[in-house]
């Protein structure tokens, strides 16, 4: 169930007075039936309520409750039509009512519903909490608290409030709908359907839109579970109950696409969105234009399967046992160079698994000891190769190159260090040299082992992506995954291949395939922090904020990478929780500046964080320039260009951005940055083309900037049309 739809839909159920009462009609058992529906009228239920409320106001302009009824009807119409412009009208109706009686409980409660519709979840929770203290036996207030808690990721609190609802009034429809949503979030689709079926049976046959909405939620779960034929039947019934319902149209399209009948998919309405200036990533609760843009983006968004609870927590990998065994070996023989090399390799693997930079230092100490004992004969090969990998992990690219070349100079015949040579060149932006080095991983007249083949193909895949061939990168990475499985790679290493595959698929705008790749990574290596954060980002960019928050929090609890913390902060800000957002932003700086290694590892991320949030821009420029001293890859040039843009140095920004895009890399964020720079330089045509390309590649490329790109593109196209019309 999509979050935006769920927000409109559940709050509308909650604001219906009859919805809280226990109905006596019996009906649907497993699936909704047409026989339960009332005859469809020309005017929708919400339109009839709007007309009735307006008639009351006309008869008595000082009747406070009539304004509340009008606001409730307008909120219902927002759901009915999937048009957030009705929220503005609801706000106006509430303002008129409150001007007559500022203390009216019903009006204040409906204000909470409006806040939920605007994604102002923290404010909604605070207001609902105050109302709950004022009137603790109001069922709908508990419902609003549950809705806000779900959006903010507070699932246990949401469950408590939902239980209160059902305890106070058994089988009330809002409580059942929230229960269904929680069941889905907890990975129990059948439990969710059970709740929805019960809610359907409790709904009056005259509430045709409510019936159609519940049917759509059932169908959505059926689609996620692969039950496309059952979903099609459910949706056909929904269409008969309430024709031309936007959510039915959308879900039917999803079914047809899943059945490889895309040409049969019904056309979807495209909502017109207002255009505003580029929003700050730290902006507060979204305005109407942002809500409309969110709806536009989520209309075609994929439905993601819940991530099983068992995959959210790391499992023991056995690497710690390898470390203990190696420690025991060298304790018995302090001059065992091979033992120190094995210990260093184990520490390096542990650093990969945990993200703990202190393990890099432990690895380096062990490897240095090994090389002190033996450094010039064949037996030094392993220690030199692992030391090169440690240097790569610490972003010491020149040192990595030196150690890898030393390993090759031993003449053992092992060509695997060419992989690190290529990696070092790639991170330094020397992509041609990287390609040559990777090519050396295929010795002449030799059959490549699966391990060597995966090492080569996974790296050549990255070069294809940089060169603008994302499809080729995906294809070659799939080959590398197969080779990695055949090579019986450790779980973390194989999971990394699936994670990288997901990253390319995300860049290509294929969210469903990316989601599957990330979840496979978690199945292989439960609790993989990169995959958890990637799943969070995917859901956040597609409007699934509550799930995204949970996944980010799980990832950060394992490895608090500054970039993950920053993205979680933006997610809280987008959800209206400014206090929590500021906590995350403060943590970004603390982690990024904690210790020498962190300062080296996170220069670029911290520079982009400052630039995105319009803070410490001079310091951001210093960090980006420091990063450029050690590497000249496309992403460092992009970061420098964006920071220069934020500092108002537009000509230099354009030059840096041009270097970032010189290979044709199909990355929507790089194109967005370039477009914003071009527009500021008075180059609207270039900006339009780059924005179009960014959105064509991936319309959900960023939590904040995807909307900004759509808005700026609309503004530029309107300006172009106006200019052409005046000529």
C-alpha positions as CSV (number, residue, x, y, z in Angstrom):
1,X,0.0,0.0,0.0
2,X,1.4,3.3,-1.0
3,X,2.0,5.7,1.8
4,X,0.4,8.8,0.2
5,X,-2.7,6.8,-0.7
6,X,-2.8,5.3,2.7
7,X,-2.5,8.7,4.4
8,X,-5.5,10.1,2.5
9,X,-7.5,6.9,2.7
10,X,-7.2,6.0,6.4
11,X,-7.7,9.5,7.6
12,X,-10.9,9.7,5.5
13,X,-12.2,6.6,7.1
14,X,-11.4,8.1,10.5
15,X,-13.2,11.3,9.9
16,X,-16.5,9.6,8.9
17,X,-18.8,9.8,11.8
18,X,-20.5,6.6,10.9
19,X,-17.2,4.8,10.5
20,X,-16.6,4.6,14.2
21,X,-19.9,3.0,15.0
22,X,-20.3,-0.8,14.7
23,X,-22.4,-1.7,11.7
24,X,-24.7,-4.6,11.7
25,X,-24.8,-5.4,8.0
26,X,-23.1,-8.6,7.0
27,X,-21.5,-9.1,3.7
28,X,-18.1,-9.9,2.2
29,X,-16.2,-12.9,3.5
30,X,-13.0,-13.2,1.6
31,X,-13.4,-10.7,-1.2
32,X,-15.7,-7.8,-1.7
33,X,-18.9,-8.4,-3.6
34,X,-20.8,-6.2,-6.0
35,X,-24.0,-7.1,-4.3
36,X,-22.9,-5.0,-1.3
37,X,-22.7,-1.8,-3.2
38,X,-25.3,0.8,-3.5
39,X,-26.4,2.1,-6.9
40,X,-23.7,4.5,-8.2
41,X,-24.9,8.1,-8.4
42,X,-23.7,10.8,-10.7
43,X,-22.3,12.8,-7.8
44,X,-19.7,11.0,-5.6
45,X,-20.3,10.5,-1.9
46,X,-17.9,13.3,-1.1
47,X,-19.4,15.7,-3.6
48,X,-22.8,15.1,-2.0
49,X,-21.4,15.8,1.4
50,X,-19.7,19.0,0.2
51,X,-23.0,20.2,-1.3
52,X,-24.9,19.4,1.8
53,X,-22.4,21.2,4.0
54,X,-22.4,24.3,1.8
55,X,-26.2,24.3,2.0
56,X,-26.0,24.3,5.8
57,X,-23.5,27.2,5.7
58,X,-25.7,29.1,3.3
59,X,-28.7,28.6,5.7
60,X,-26.7,29.5,8.8
61,X,-23.3,31.1,8.2
62,X,-22.5,30.9,11.9
63,X,-23.1,27.2,12.3
64,X,-19.7,26.0,13.4
65,X,-20.3,22.3,12.8
66,X,-21.2,22.9,9.2
67,X,-17.7,24.2,8.5
68,X,-16.3,21.0,10.1
69,X,-18.6,18.9,7.9
70,X,-17.4,20.8,4.9
71,X,-13.7,20.3,5.8
72,X,-14.3,16.6,6.4
73,X,-16.1,16.3,3.0
74,X,-13.2,18.1,1.2
75,X,-10.7,15.8,2.8
76,X,-12.8,12.8,1.6
77,X,-12.8,14.3,-1.8
78,X,-9.0,14.6,-1.8
79,X,-8.9,10.9,-1.3
80,X,-11.7,10.2,-3.7
81,X,-10.1,12.1,-6.6
82,X,-6.4,11.7,-5.6
83,X,-6.3,15.5,-5.9
84,X,-4.5,17.3,-3.0
85,X,-5.8,20.7,-4.1
86,X,-8.9,19.9,-2.0
87,X,-6.6,20.1,1.1
88,X,-6.4,23.9,0.6
89,X,-10.2,24.2,0.5
90,X,-10.4,22.1,3.6
91,X,-7.9,24.4,5.4
92,X,-10.0,27.4,4.4
93,X,-13.2,25.8,5.8
94,X,-11.5,25.0,9.1
95,X,-10.2,28.5,9.3
96,X,-13.7,29.9,8.9
97,X,-15.1,27.6,11.5
98,X,-12.3,28.3,14.0
99,X,-12.9,32.0,13.6
100,X,-16.3,31.4,15.0
101,X,-15.2,29.0,17.8
102,X,-11.4,28.6,18.2
103,X,-11.9,26.0,21.0
104,X,-14.2,23.6,19.1
105,X,-12.9,20.1,19.6
106,X,-14.3,18.7,16.3
107,X,-12.6,21.4,14.3
108,X,-9.3,20.9,16.1
109,X,-9.5,17.2,15.5
110,X,-10.2,17.7,11.8
111,X,-7.1,19.9,11.7
112,X,-5.1,16.9,12.7
113,X,-6.5,15.0,9.8
114,X,-5.4,17.8,7.5
115,X,-1.9,17.7,9.0
116,X,-1.7,14.0,8.2
117,X,-2.9,14.7,4.6
118,X,0.0,17.2,4.3
119,X,2.5,14.8,5.8
120,X,3.0,17.0,8.9
121,X,3.3,13.9,11.0
122,X,5.1,15.3,14.0
123,X,2.8,18.3,14.3
124,X,-0.2,15.9,13.9
125,X,1.1,13.7,16.7
126,X,1.6,16.7,19.0
127,X,-1.8,18.1,18.3
128,X,-3.5,14.7,18.6
129,X,-1.8,14.1,21.9
130,X,-3.1,17.3,23.3
131,X,-6.6,16.5,22.1
132,X,-6.3,13.0,23.6
133,X,-5.4,14.5,27.0
134,X,-8.5,16.8,26.7
135,X,-10.9,14.0,25.7
136,X,-9.3,10.6,26.4
137,X,-12.3,8.5,25.2
138,X,-12.3,9.8,21.6
139,X,-11.7,6.9,19.3
140,X,-10.7,8.9,16.3
141,X,-8.0,10.8,18.2
142,X,-6.3,7.4,18.9
143,X,-6.5,6.7,15.2
144,X,-4.8,9.9,14.3
145,X,-2.0,9.1,16.9
146,X,-1.6,5.7,15.3
147,X,-1.4,7.2,11.8
148,X,1.2,9.7,12.9
149,X,3.2,7.0,14.7
150,X,3.2,4.7,11.7
151,X,4.5,7.5,9.5
152,X,7.2,8.4,12.0
153,X,8.3,4.8,12.3
154,X,6.9,4.3,15.9
155,X,5.2,1.0,15.2
156,X,4.8,-0.2,18.8
157,X,3.2,3.1,19.8
158,X,0.9,2.8,16.7
159,X,-0.1,-0.7,17.7
160,X,-0.9,0.4,21.2
161,X,-3.2,3.2,20.0
162,X,-4.8,0.9,17.4
163,X,-5.5,-1.6,20.2
164,X,-7.1,1.1,22.3
165,X,-9.4,1.9,19.4
166,X,-10.5,-1.7,19.0
167,X,-10.9,-2.1,22.8
168,X,-13.1,0.9,23.1
169,X,-15.2,0.1,20.1
170,X,-14.7,-3.5,18.8
171,X,-14.5,-3.8,15.0
172,X,-14.6,-0.1,14.3
173,X,-13.6,0.5,10.7
174,X,-10.7,2.9,11.3
175,X,-9.1,0.6,13.9
176,X,-9.4,-2.3,11.5
177,X,-7.8,-0.3,8.6
178,X,-4.9,0.7,10.8
179,X,-4.5,-2.8,12.0
180,X,-4.3,-3.9,8.4
181,X,-1.6,-1.4,7.7
182,X,0.4,-2.5,10.7
183,X,0.1,-6.2,9.7
184,X,1.6,-5.3,6.3
185,X,4.5,-3.4,7.9
186,X,5.1,-6.4,10.1
187,X,5.3,-8.7,7.1
188,X,1.9,-10.4,7.6
189,X,-0.1,-9.9,4.3
190,X,-2.7,-12.5,5.2
191,X,-3.3,-10.9,8.5
192,X,-3.7,-7.6,6.7
193,X,-6.3,-9.1,4.3
194,X,-8.2,-10.5,7.3
195,X,-8.4,-7.0,8.8
196,X,-9.5,-5.5,5.5
197,X,-12.1,-8.2,4.9
198,X,-13.6,-7.5,8.3
199,X,-13.5,-3.7,7.7
200,X,-15.3,-4.3,4.4
201,X,-18.0,-6.3,6.0
202,X,-18.5,-3.6,8.6
203,X,-18.8,-0.8,6.0
204,X,-22.3,0.4,5.0
205,X,-23.3,-0.6,1.4
206,X,-24.1,3.1,0.8
207,X,-20.4,4.1,1.3
208,X,-19.4,3.0,-2.2
209,X,-16.1,4.9,-2.2
210,X,-15.0,3.4,1.1
211,X,-15.8,-0.1,-0.2
212,X,-13.8,0.6,-3.4
213,X,-10.9,1.8,-1.4
214,X,-10.8,-1.2,0.9
215,X,-11.1,-3.5,-2.2
216,X,-8.1,-1.7,-3.7
217,X,-6.1,-2.3,-0.5
218,X,-6.9,-6.0,-0.8
219,X,-5.9,-6.0,-4.5
220,X,-2.7,-4.2,-3.7
221,X,-1.7,-7.0,-1.3
222,X,-2.7,-9.6,-3.8
223,X,-0.5,-8.0,-6.4
224,X,2.5,-7.9,-4.0
225,X,1.9,-11.6,-3.3
226,X,1.8,-12.5,-7.0
227,X,-1.9,-13.2,-7.0
228,X,-2.6,-11.2,-10.1
229,X,-5.7,-13.0,-11.3
230,X,-7.3,-12.7,-7.9
231,X,-6.3,-9.0,-7.8
232,X,-7.9,-8.4,-11.3
233,X,-11.1,-9.9,-10.1
234,X,-11.1,-7.8,-6.9
235,X,-10.4,-4.7,-9.0
236,X,-13.2,-5.4,-11.5
237,X,-15.6,-5.6,-8.6
238,X,-14.2,-2.3,-7.2
239,X,-14.7,-0.7,-10.6
240,X,-18.4,-1.7,-10.6
241,X,-18.9,-0.4,-7.1
242,X,-17.3,3.0,-7.8
243,X,-16.4,3.6,-11.5
244,X,-13.3,5.5,-12.6
245,X,-11.7,5.5,-9.2
246,X,-8.1,6.6,-9.6
247,X,-6.7,3.9,-7.3
248,X,-8.6,1.2,-9.2
249,X,-7.2,2.5,-12.5
250,X,-3.7,2.5,-11.1
251,X,-3.9,-1.0,-9.6
252,X,-5.4,-2.4,-12.8
253,X,-2.4,-1.0,-14.7
254,X,-0.1,-2.7,-12.2
255,X,-1.9,-6.0,-12.8
256,X,-1.7,-5.7,-16.6
257,X,2.0,-4.9,-16.4
258,X,2.6,-7.9,-14.1
259,X,0.7,-10.1,-16.6
260,X,2.8,-8.7,-19.5
261,X,-0.2,-6.9,-20.8
262,X,1.1,-3.4,-20.6
263,X,-0.7,-2.3,-23.7
264,X,-4.0,-3.2,-21.9
265,X,-3.1,-1.0,-18.9
266,X,-5.6,1.9,-18.5
267,X,-4.3,5.4,-19.0
268,X,-3.4,7.2,-15.8
269,X,-4.4,10.8,-15.0
270,X,-1.4,13.1,-14.7
271,X,-1.8,15.7,-12.0
272,X,-0.6,19.3,-12.6
273,X,1.7,20.5,-9.9
274,X,2.6,24.0,-8.9
275,X,6.2,25.1,-9.4
276,X,8.3,26.5,-6.6
277,X,11.9,27.4,-6.2
278,X,14.4,24.7,-5.5
279,X,13.6,23.5,-1.9
280,X,16.2,23.1,0.7
281,X,16.7,19.5,1.9
282,X,16.1,20.7,5.4
283,X,12.8,22.3,4.6
284,X,9.9,21.7,6.9
285,X,6.5,20.1,6.2
286,X,5.7,20.0,2.4
287,X,3.4,22.6,0.9
288,X,0.6,21.7,-1.5
289,X,2.9,21.7,-4.5
290,X,5.2,19.2,-2.8
291,X,2.2,17.0,-1.9
292,X,1.0,17.1,-5.4
293,X,4.5,16.2,-6.7
294,X,4.7,13.4,-4.2
295,X,1.4,12.0,-5.5
296,X,2.6,12.3,-9.1
297,X,5.8,10.4,-8.3
298,X,4.1,7.7,-6.3
299,X,1.4,7.0,-8.9
300,X,3.7,4.8,-10.9
301,X,5.8,3.7,-7.9
302,X,6.4,0.0,-7.3
303,X,4.9,-1.9,-4.5
304,X,7.6,-3.2,-2.2
305,X,7.4,-6.4,-0.3
306,X,8.0,-6.2,3.4
307,X,11.5,-6.9,4.5
308,X,11.4,-10.0,6.8
309,X,12.3,-9.2,10.4
310,X,15.0,-11.9,10.4
311,X,17.0,-10.1,7.8
312,X,17.2,-6.8,9.7
313,X,19.8,-7.9,12.2
314,X,23.4,-9.2,11.5
315,X,24.1,-12.9,12.0
316,X,27.5,-14.2,13.1
317,X,29.7,-14.8,10.0
318,X,32.5,-16.8,11.4
319,X,35.1,-14.1,10.8
320,X,35.6,-13.5,14.5
321,X,36.5,-17.2,14.8
322,X,39.1,-16.8,12.0
323,X,40.6,-13.9,14.0
324,X,40.8,-15.9,17.2
325,X,42.4,-18.8,15.4
326,X,45.0,-16.6,13.7
327,X,45.7,-14.9,17.1
328,X,46.3,-18.3,18.7
329,X,48.6,-19.2,15.8
330,X,50.9,-16.2,16.2
331,X,50.8,-16.4,20.0
332,X,52.4,-19.8,19.6
333,X,54.8,-18.6,16.9
334,X,55.5,-14.9,17.0
335,X,57.7,-15.1,13.9
336,X,55.0,-16.6,11.7
337,X,54.7,-14.1,8.8
338,X,51.9,-16.1,7.1
339,X,50.0,-16.1,10.4
340,X,50.1,-12.4,10.7
341,X,49.1,-12.1,7.0
342,X,46.0,-14.3,7.8
343,X,45.2,-12.2,10.8
344,X,45.4,-9.0,8.8
345,X,43.2,-10.5,6.1
346,X,40.6,-11.5,8.8
347,X,40.6,-8.0,10.3
348,X,40.1,-6.5,6.8
349,X,37.2,-8.8,6.2
350,X,35.7,-7.9,9.5
351,X,36.0,-4.2,8.6
352,X,34.1,-4.9,5.4
353,X,31.3,-6.6,7.4
354,X,31.0,-4.1,10.2
355,X,32.2,-0.8,8.7
356,X,34.4,-0.3,11.8
357,X,37.4,1.7,10.6
358,X,39.4,0.6,13.7
359,X,39.6,-2.9,12.1
360,X,41.5,-1.4,9.2
361,X,44.1,-0.2,11.6
362,X,44.3,-3.6,13.3
363,X,44.6,-5.2,9.8
364,X,47.4,-2.8,8.9
365,X,49.3,-3.5,12.1
366,X,49.2,-7.3,11.5
367,X,50.2,-6.9,7.8
368,X,53.0,-4.6,8.7
369,X,54.4,-7.2,11.1
370,X,54.1,-9.8,8.5
371,X,56.0,-7.7,6.0
372,X,58.6,-6.9,8.6
373,X,59.3,-10.6,8.9
374,X,59.1,-11.4,5.2
375,X,58.9,-8.8,2.4
376,X,60.9,-9.8,-0.6
377,X,60.0,-13.4,-1.5
378,X,56.9,-15.1,-2.8
379,X,55.4,-15.6,0.6
380,X,54.9,-11.8,1.0
381,X,52.4,-11.9,-1.9
382,X,49.3,-12.3,0.4
383,X,50.3,-9.6,2.9
384,X,51.1,-7.1,0.1
385,X,47.8,-7.8,-1.7
386,X,45.7,-7.4,1.5
387,X,47.6,-4.3,2.5
388,X,46.7,-2.8,-0.9
389,X,43.0,-3.6,-0.1
390,X,43.3,-2.0,3.3
391,X,44.7,1.2,1.8
392,X,41.8,1.3,-0.7
393,X,39.4,1.0,2.3
394,X,41.1,4.0,3.9
395,X,41.0,6.0,0.6
396,X,44.8,5.9,0.4
397,X,44.7,5.3,-3.3
398,X,48.4,6.0,-4.1
399,X,49.5,3.7,-1.3
400,X,47.2,1.0,-2.5
401,X,48.7,1.3,-6.0
402,X,52.2,1.0,-4.5
403,X,51.5,-2.1,-2.5
404,X,49.6,-3.8,-5.4
405,X,52.5,-3.1,-7.8
406,X,55.0,-4.5,-5.2
407,X,52.9,-7.7,-5.0
408,X,53.1,-8.0,-8.8
409,X,56.8,-7.4,-8.8
410,X,57.4,-10.5,-6.8
411,X,56.8,-12.5,-10.0
412,X,54.6,-15.2,-8.4
413,X,52.3,-15.4,-11.4
414,X,49.3,-14.2,-9.4
415,X,47.6,-11.5,-11.4
416,X,44.9,-10.7,-8.8
417,X,46.7,-7.5,-7.6
418,X,45.8,-6.0,-11.0
419,X,42.3,-5.7,-9.6
420,X,43.5,-3.3,-6.9
421,X,45.7,-1.5,-9.4
422,X,42.5,-0.9,-11.4
423,X,40.5,0.1,-8.4
424,X,43.1,2.7,-7.4
425,X,43.1,4.2,-10.8
426,X,39.3,4.2,-11.0
427,X,39.0,6.0,-7.7
428,X,41.6,8.5,-8.9
429,X,39.6,9.1,-12.1
430,X,42.1,7.4,-14.4
431,X,39.5,5.2,-16.0
432,X,41.5,4.3,-19.0
433,X,44.4,3.0,-16.9
434,X,41.8,1.1,-14.8
435,X,40.5,-0.6,-17.8
436,X,44.0,-1.7,-18.9
437,X,44.7,-3.1,-15.4
438,X,41.4,-5.0,-15.3
439,X,42.3,-6.4,-18.7
440,X,45.4,-7.9,-17.2
441,X,43.2,-10.1,-15.0
442,X,42.7,-12.4,-18.0
443,X,46.0,-14.1,-18.6
444,X,46.7,-15.4,-22.2
445,X,46.0,-19.0,-22.9
446,X,44.5,-19.6,-19.5
447,X,41.0,-20.5,-18.4
448,X,39.9,-18.0,-15.8
449,X,38.8,-19.3,-12.5
450,X,35.3,-18.2,-11.2
451,X,37.0,-16.2,-8.5
452,X,39.2,-14.3,-11.0
453,X,36.3,-13.9,-13.4
454,X,34.0,-12.3,-10.8
455,X,36.9,-10.0,-9.8
456,X,37.3,-8.9,-13.4
457,X,33.6,-8.7,-14.5
458,X,32.4,-6.8,-11.4
459,X,35.0,-4.1,-12.0
460,X,34.5,-3.9,-15.7
461,X,30.8,-3.5,-14.9
462,X,31.5,-0.3,-13.0
463,X,33.5,1.1,-16.0
464,X,30.6,0.4,-18.2
465,X,28.3,2.4,-15.9
466,X,30.8,5.3,-15.8
467,X,30.9,5.3,-19.6
468,X,27.1,5.7,-19.7
469,X,26.2,2.0,-20.5
470,X,24.0,1.3,-17.5
471,X,22.3,-1.6,-19.3
472,X,25.7,-3.2,-20.1
473,X,26.8,-2.6,-16.5
474,X,23.7,-4.5,-15.2
475,X,24.2,-7.4,-17.6
476,X,27.9,-7.8,-16.7
477,X,27.2,-7.5,-13.0
478,X,24.7,-10.3,-13.3
479,X,27.4,-12.4,-14.9
480,X,29.7,-11.5,-12.0
481,X,27.0,-12.6,-9.5
482,X,26.8,-16.0,-11.2
483,X,30.6,-16.2,-11.1
484,X,30.7,-15.2,-7.5
485,X,28.2,-17.9,-6.5
486,X,30.3,-20.5,-8.4
487,X,33.4,-19.3,-6.7
488,X,31.7,-19.8,-3.3
489,X,32.5,-16.3,-2.1
490,X,32.0,-15.4,1.6
491,X,28.5,-14.2,2.3
492,X,29.4,-10.5,2.7
493,X,31.4,-10.4,-0.6
494,X,28.5,-12.1,-2.5
495,X,26.0,-9.8,-0.9
496,X,28.1,-6.8,-2.0
497,X,27.7,-8.0,-5.6
498,X,24.0,-8.1,-5.3
499,X,24.1,-4.6,-3.6
500,X,26.1,-3.2,-6.5
501,X,23.6,-4.8,-9.0
502,X,20.8,-3.1,-7.1
503,X,22.6,0.2,-7.3
504,X,22.9,0.0,-11.1
505,X,19.2,-1.0,-11.3
506,X,18.3,1.9,-9.1
507,X,20.2,4.3,-11.3
508,X,18.3,2.9,-14.3
509,X,15.0,3.6,-12.5
510,X,14.1,-0.1,-12.2
511,X,13.0,0.1,-8.5
512,X,11.4,-3.4,-8.5
513,X,14.6,-5.2,-9.7
514,X,16.7,-3.1,-7.4
515,X,14.5,-4.0,-4.4
516,X,14.9,-7.7,-5.3
517,X,18.7,-7.4,-5.5
518,X,19.0,-5.6,-2.2
519,X,16.7,-8.2,-0.4
520,X,18.8,-11.0,-1.9
521,X,21.9,-9.4,-0.5
522,X,20.2,-9.4,2.9
523,X,19.2,-13.1,2.6
524,X,22.8,-13.9,1.9
525,X,24.2,-11.6,4.5
526,X,21.5,-10.6,7.0
527,X,21.9,-7.2,8.5
528,X,24.0,-5.9,5.6
529,X,24.1,-2.2,6.4
530,X,24.5,-1.1,2.8
531,X,21.6,-3.2,1.6
532,X,19.4,-2.0,4.5
533,X,20.2,1.7,3.8
534,X,19.6,1.1,0.1
535,X,16.2,-0.4,0.7
536,X,15.4,2.6,2.9
537,X,16.5,5.0,0.2
538,X,14.4,3.2,-2.4
539,X,11.3,3.3,-0.3
540,X,11.9,7.0,0.8
541,X,12.3,8.1,-2.8
542,X,9.0,6.3,-3.7
543,X,7.0,7.8,-0.8
544,X,7.2,5.0,1.7
545,X,8.5,7.1,4.5
546,X,7.6,5.0,7.6
547,X,9.2,1.9,6.2
548,X,12.2,3.9,5.0
549,X,12.7,5.3,8.5
550,X,12.8,1.9,10.1
551,X,15.3,0.5,7.5
552,X,17.6,3.5,7.9
553,X,17.5,3.2,11.7
554,X,18.4,-0.5,11.4
555,X,21.3,0.3,9.1
556,X,22.6,3.1,11.2
557,X,22.4,1.0,14.4
558,X,24.8,-1.4,12.6
559,X,27.1,1.1,10.9
560,X,26.4,4.9,11.4
561,X,27.6,6.1,8.1
562,X,27.2,9.9,7.8
563,X,25.5,9.6,4.4
564,X,22.9,7.3,5.9
565,X,22.3,9.6,8.9
566,X,22.0,12.6,6.6
567,X,19.4,10.8,4.5
568,X,17.5,9.8,7.5
569,X,17.5,13.4,8.7
570,X,16.1,14.5,5.3
571,X,13.4,11.8,5.7
572,X,12.4,13.1,9.1
573,X,12.3,16.7,7.7
574,X,10.2,15.5,4.8
575,X,7.8,13.9,7.3
576,X,7.5,17.1,9.3
577,X,9.6,15.9,12.3
578,X,12.1,18.8,12.4
579,X,13.4,18.1,15.9
580,X,14.5,14.6,15.0
581,X,15.9,15.8,11.7
582,X,18.1,18.3,13.5
583,X,19.4,15.5,15.8
584,X,20.4,13.5,12.7
585,X,22.1,16.5,11.1
586,X,24.2,17.1,14.2
587,X,25.2,13.5,14.3
588,X,26.4,13.7,10.7
589,X,29.0,16.3,11.6
590,X,30.0,14.5,14.8
591,X,30.7,11.2,12.9
592,X,32.2,12.8,9.9
593,X,34.8,14.6,12.0
594,X,35.4,11.8,14.5
595,X,39.0,10.7,14.1
596,X,41.5,11.1,11.3
597,X,40.3,8.2,9.2
598,X,36.7,9.4,9.3
599,X,37.8,12.8,8.2
600,X,39.5,11.3,5.2
601,X,36.7,8.8,4.4
602,X,33.8,11.2,4.6
603,X,35.2,14.5,3.1
604,X,33.0,14.2,0.0
605,X,29.9,13.2,1.9
606,X,30.3,15.9,4.4
607,X,30.9,18.5,1.7
608,X,27.7,17.5,-0.1
609,X,25.8,17.4,3.2
610,X,26.7,21.0,3.9
611,X,25.9,22.1,0.4
612,X,22.5,20.3,0.3
613,X,21.5,22.0,3.5
614,X,23.0,25.5,2.7
615,X,25.3,25.5,5.8
616,X,29.0,26.0,6.3
617,X,29.5,26.5,2.6
618,X,33.1,27.8,2.8
619,X,34.0,24.7,4.8
620,X,32.2,22.5,2.3
621,X,34.3,24.0,-0.5
622,X,37.5,23.3,1.6
623,X,36.4,19.6,2.1
624,X,35.6,19.1,-1.6
625,X,39.0,20.6,-2.7
626,X,40.8,18.3,-0.2
627,X,39.0,15.3,-1.8
628,X,40.0,16.5,-5.2
629,X,43.7,16.3,-4.1
630,X,43.4,12.5,-3.7
631,X,41.0,11.6,-6.5
632,X,39.6,13.0,-9.7
633,X,36.7,10.6,-10.4
634,X,33.4,11.8,-11.7
635,X,31.7,12.0,-8.3
636,X,34.4,14.1,-6.8
637,X,34.1,16.6,-9.7
638,X,30.3,16.5,-9.3
639,X,30.6,17.3,-5.5
640,X,33.0,20.1,-6.2
641,X,30.7,21.5,-8.9
642,X,27.7,21.5,-6.5
643,X,29.6,23.1,-3.7
644,X,31.0,25.8,-6.0
645,X,27.4,26.4,-7.2
646,X,26.2,26.8,-3.6
647,X,29.0,29.2,-3.0
648,X,28.0,31.3,-6.0
649,X,31.1,30.5,-8.1
650,X,29.1,29.6,-11.1
651,X,31.6,29.5,-13.9
652,X,33.9,27.2,-11.9
653,X,30.9,25.1,-11.0
654,X,30.0,24.6,-14.6
655,X,33.6,23.6,-15.4
656,X,33.6,21.0,-12.6
657,X,30.2,19.7,-13.6
658,X,31.3,19.3,-17.2
659,X,34.2,17.1,-16.0
660,X,31.7,15.0,-14.0
661,X,29.6,14.4,-17.1
662,X,32.4,14.0,-19.6
663,X,32.0,10.2,-19.9
664,X,28.2,10.3,-20.3
665,X,27.5,8.7,-17.0
666,X,23.7,8.1,-16.7
667,X,23.3,9.4,-13.1
668,X,20.2,11.6,-12.6
669,X,21.7,13.4,-9.6
670,X,24.7,14.5,-11.7
671,X,22.4,15.7,-14.4
672,X,20.2,17.6,-11.9
673,X,23.3,19.4,-10.5
674,X,24.4,20.3,-14.0
675,X,20.9,21.6,-14.8
676,X,20.7,23.8,-11.8
677,X,24.1,25.3,-12.6
678,X,23.1,25.9,-16.2
679,X,19.9,27.6,-15.3
680,X,21.7,29.9,-12.9
681,X,24.1,30.8,-15.7
682,X,21.2,31.8,-18.0
683,X,21.2,28.6,-20.1
684,X,17.6,27.5,-19.8
685,X,17.7,25.2,-22.9
686,X,20.6,23.2,-21.5
687,X,18.9,23.1,-18.1
688,X,15.7,21.8,-19.6
689,X,17.5,19.1,-21.6
690,X,19.4,17.9,-18.5
691,X,16.3,17.9,-16.3
692,X,14.4,15.9,-18.9
693,X,17.2,13.4,-19.1
694,X,17.5,13.1,-15.3
695,X,13.8,12.4,-15.0
696,X,13.7,10.0,-17.9
697,X,16.5,7.9,-16.4
698,X,14.9,7.7,-13.0
699,X,11.9,9.9,-12.0
700,X,12.5,8.8,-8.3
701,X,16.2,9.5,-8.1
702,X,16.2,11.6,-4.9
703,X,13.9,12.3,-1.9
704,X,14.1,16.1,-2.4
705,X,15.6,16.8,-5.8
706,X,13.3,14.6,-7.9
707,X,10.4,16.9,-7.0
708,X,12.7,19.9,-7.5
709,X,13.7,18.6,-10.9
710,X,10.0,18.2,-12.0
711,X,9.1,21.6,-10.7
712,X,12.0,23.4,-12.4
713,X,11.4,21.5,-15.6
714,X,7.7,22.6,-15.6
715,X,8.7,26.2,-14.9
716,X,11.3,26.2,-17.7
717,X,8.9,24.7,-20.2
718,X,6.2,27.2,-19.2
719,X,8.7,30.1,-19.7
720,X,9.7,28.6,-23.1
721,X,6.0,28.4,-24.2
722,X,5.3,31.9,-23.0
723,X,8.3,33.2,-24.9
724,X,7.3,31.4,-28.1
725,X,3.7,32.8,-27.7
726,X,5.0,36.4,-27.4
727,X,7.1,36.2,-30.5
